[in-house]
Amino acid sequence: MNAPIRDWRDKRVWIVGASSGIGAALAEALLEQGAEVAISARSADKLDRIAGRWERAWPLPLDATSEQQLAAAWQQIVARWGGVDLVVCMAGTYVPLRAWELAPEVIRSTVETNLTSAMLIAATVLPRFLERGTGALALVASVAGFRGLPKAVVYGPTKAALINFAEALHLDLAPKGISVFLINPGFVATPLTANNDFRMPALISAPQAAQRILHGLAGGRFEIHFPRRFTLALKLLACLPYSLYFRIVRRMTGP
């Protein structure tokens, strides 16, 4: 469904949300395979530590929710590289919340970081992709976007919207030669999931997640989801009628 990306030598990649977790692990995996990688996030010191280990890593600190900062970084990338082969929208935040814990500031920051940033990145890079008739965009959502889950009352809806956004982008852009990848991880050991106070089934490491992403990109898949023993079970749950779905999820997660 997308043009496979198998040989990363001299490929140009921009990862937004690369300071830790899956983003940092993916950056290092790509650098190991010979890619040139621009890494962006708010934490300039963490980006500098990655760049200090890799000659081909280029730190571009920014706030992914800022249209102006994204545009300025993109101008630098185009001036230096002429464009990119892949942009990865990895910026994300997660605060475990139940319905009675909803807070306006958490709602606003989660929506802006998880959803608005990806839309702004797409709006920033797509004109050049379309002009050249080539390029790839990867959006990192989550299995939490498949259906509603406890403790994801804000996080889950942002990821569901990202899934919808990726589907709409693919419908529009695939006929024009632009690849759109949707990445739906399950539980991955990162600073964000460290906030969880419950058992996380099929938990994998960030480097393992990075390898699964590379495997999916090499296969040209639209959706890259992992670990499959967990994500396939959630996909099956998502097909159930609400009466049965709610009953099973309550039994699995508690009240």
N, C-alpha and C positions, 0 to 999 in steps of 0.2 A: 504493500500500500504506500510505501515511501521508497525513495532511493536508498539502498543499503549503504552504510558507511563502515567500511572494513579496514581500510588503510589510513591510519591517522598521521602518517609522516607528512609534516609541513601543512597539515590542516590548521585552519584558524578557528579557534573556539572562544566564545565569550560566555562565561558562567557568572550569572548574577545571583549571589547567595553562596559564595565559595569560601567563606571564612572558617567553617566548621562542618561537622556532620557529613552528610552525603555529598554536599557541594565540594568540600575540601578533598574528600576521598576521590571523587570523580575527576577533579582537576589533576590530582597526582597520578591517577591511572592514565589519563590522556597524555600527560607530560612524559610518562614512562614509555608511551608508544610513539613519541616523536611529534606530538602536536604543539603548536604555539597556542598558549592559553592566557587570555585576559581574565583576571579574577577580580570580581567586584563584591563589595559588601560594605556595611558601615564600619566594621572593625579594621582600621588600617593596619594596626599592629599585627593582627593575625594574618592578614594578606602578605605583609612584609616577611613574616616568618616562612611562609610557603615560598615566596619569591626568592628568599635567601638560599633555598635548597635547590632551586631549579632556574637555570639560565633562561629558559623559554617561557617562564611565568612572568606576567606583566600585571602588577597590582594597580587597579583603578578604583580606589575607594569612593563610594557614593551611597546615597539614600535612594533605594529603588522606588520609593513612593514619590520621588521628586522628578517631575517631567523635565525640568531644566538640567538637573544633574545627569539624568540619563542621556539627554540630547548632547550635552557637552562631552560625555565619555564616548558616545557613538561617533562624534566628530573626530575625536582623537584616534579612534580605532580605524576609521575610514582613511584618515590622513596617513596613518602608519602602515596599514595592511591593505587598504583598498576595499575592505569589507571583511566578512567572515563566512565560514562554511556552516557553522552551527552556533546558535544562541540557545542557552539553557536558562530557563526561568526557574530558579531554585529558591529564591527568597521566600522565607516562611517563618511564621511564629505559631506557637501553640500554648494556650492556657486551658487546662482541664476545667470545665465549668458544667454545672447542672443548671436547670432552668431557673431555680431560685437564687442563683448566683450571678445572673446577668448584670453586667455593668457597662454603661455607655462607653467608657474609655477603652475597655477591652474589645468591645464590639468594633469600635472605630479602627483601632490599631490592627486588629486581626484582618478585617476586610481590606484595609489599605495595603498591608504587607502581603497577604496571601493572594488577593485577587486583583486589586487595582494595579499593583506593580507589574504583574504579568501582562495586563492589557496595555499599560503604558510602554512596556518593552516592545510588545508586538507593534504598536503604533509607531515606535521609533525606528525599528529596523525593516519593517515590511516594504516601505516605499523603495528602498534600494534593492531588496530581494526581487521585487516585482519588475523593477527596471532591468535587472540582469537576467531574470527568468530562472534563477537558481537560488539555493539556500535552504537551510533547515532550521526549524524552531521546535524546541522541546519544552513542554510545560510539565512541571512536577506537581501533581495533585496528591491523591491518597485514596486508599481503600475506604477511608472514613467518608468519602464522598459518594459511595455506592448507595447508602441509605442511612437514615438517622440512627445515631448511636449515643448511649449515655456518655456524659463528660465531654461531648463534642458538639455542644449546642450552638457554638459559634464557629469553631474550627471546621466541622463537617460541612455546613452550608457553603463556606468559601471554597472547599475542595470540590463539592458537587458543581458549583458554578464554573470552576476551572475545567472540569471534565466537559461540561456543556460548551464552554468557550473553545476548547480544543477541537471538539467535534465540528462546530460551526466553521472554525478556521480551515479544517481539513477539507470540508465540502467546497469552500471557496477557492482554496489555494492549490490543492492537488492538480487540478486541470491546468494550472499556470506554471507547473514545474517546481512548486515550493513544497517541501516535506514538512509535515507537522507530526510530532511524536507526543504521545500522552504517556506519562510515567506515573504509575500508581503503586507506590511502595506499601507494604504492610508495616509491621513493627520493625524499626531499625534502631539500634543503640546509638543515640545521638544526645547532645545536651538538651534537646527539646523533649524527647521521650523519657529522659531522666526525671521529669516532673510527674510521671505516672506512678500511682500507688497501687497498681493492680498487676497481676501476672499478664505478660504480653506473649501470646502464643506465637511460636515460630520466629522468635526474635533473631535477627541477623545483625552482623556488624556493618558499619558504613563502607569499608572496603569491599565486602561481599555484595552490598547493594550496588556499588559502582561497577563491579564486574557484570552484574546482571543487566545494568543499563547498557553497557558496551555490547553485550550479547544481543540485546534487543535492537540496538541501532544497526548492528551488523546484519540483522535479519530483515531490516526495513519494515518492522511492524509498526502499526499505528499505536496500539496500546502495549506498553511494557509494564507488566505487573509481576510482583514477586513478594515473598516466596510463594510459589504457585500452590503448594499444598495448603496454604492459608487463604490466598486470594481466590482460588477456585471455589472454596467452601463459602466465602462471602458472596461471590457472584451467584451461587446457587440460592443462598438465603435471600438475596435481593429479588429473586424471581417469585418468591412466595407471596400469597395474599397477606394483607396487613394483619388480619386476625391471627394467622399462624406466625408471621414474622415477629410481631410484638411479643407473643407468648414465648417463643424460643429465645429471643434476645434477653428478655427479663429473666428467664431461667438461667441463662449463661452468665449474666452480669450482675444479677441481684436487683433489688429495688432501687 
